[in-house]
Amino acid sequence: MSIDKREARQLLIQAGKLRRSVLQPCFSQIGLAFGQGHARILDTLLTEDHISQKELADRCQMDVTTISRSLDRLQQSGFLERQPDPASRRSFRICLTESGRQEARIVRRLLNQLDEQTWKGFQAEEMDAFCGYLLRVIQNLEQADLSSLSASSEKGEDSPAFVMRRQPPKAH
């Protein structure tokens, strides 16, 4: 099977859409807004809570402004609370409430079930290879400087119209 770059892009999009179409109704049933990072936040806090908003944003790969709005909503729903940080009067620690812990366990169970379905039939070596390829895609995208991307390229539609940054990729 020979797949070109456009087909690979379409497959990534299709996989993302299918994942969303499966998860969205599940999260809606338990009162979580899909696409706001609520499930990611609860799942992360289930692993480790009492962390700063900045630490949580980094672990969830969300920007601080977006996560702040999501935390407000989750706090209003009674799933988490912000406790003063004893080390800094201006900071808070984000903590799950008991209700939030129960919700996070449901989220974790849903994500685990989807993982089982997603990776059904894959051998460990195939998972390793696939993840290696995805990491390479991520590194390539982290190095891309799309600010110089041009909608009209003289080189034709198949030529990349962007410049690579000269800095090393982030470590994962």
WOKA-V482754 format. One record per helix or strand of 2 or more residues. SS is the DSSP state (a for helix, b for strand). FROM is the first residue (numbers start at 1). TO is the last residue. If there is no record, write none. Layout:
BEGIN
{{SS FROM TO} {SS FROM TO}}
END
This chain:
BEGIN
{{a 5 29} {a 38 47} {b 51 52} {a 53 60} {a 64 76} {b 80 85} {b 88 96} {a 98 118} {a 124 143} {b 144 145} {a 146 148} {b 163 164}}
END
